[in-house]
């Protein structure tokens, strides 16, 4: 049976699951995501994208682990939130400079909002 949670806790779980799934899907079919960003799917870009996808999935797994156990380890929440914000910053900068297509911005916006939510969540729990 699922333990009772406040909706704010379920939102952290959802962010974690989405992060794991997005990292896994991007690892399996990197060409789709690279194409959506108007990037060439060379051997090097696919390798690097898969590497980043694994790191993304691992951050999501750490976030899910601490949220599912209701441990809410502050360091895990902090680094997961910062990972989301770092990804957002890089994608927005790449879109503004014309390196990637602006079609990547909705994902960056989601990641930014998710990162801010996770950081706010850890802040509220500590305060």
C-alpha angles and dihedrals in degrees: 000000000000116000117241113266137177114245089250089061092047088053090058089050090050092050089050094050092047090050092051093046095047092049091048095047092047089051092051097044107019093158092068094056093041090051092049088056091047091245125143114251098225122159090259096047092046091050093049092044091051090049091053090045091056091049090050091050091049092052088050091049092051090049091049091048094054093040097046092049088046087231093123093194104204095219092053092048091047096051094042090052092047091049089056093048093046091053090049093050093050095047093046091048090048092049093048091050092047096246093120132025119266086241086084092064099084090058090046090051091051091049091049093051091045091050092050090048093051092047090048090048093055091044092052092048093051095045 
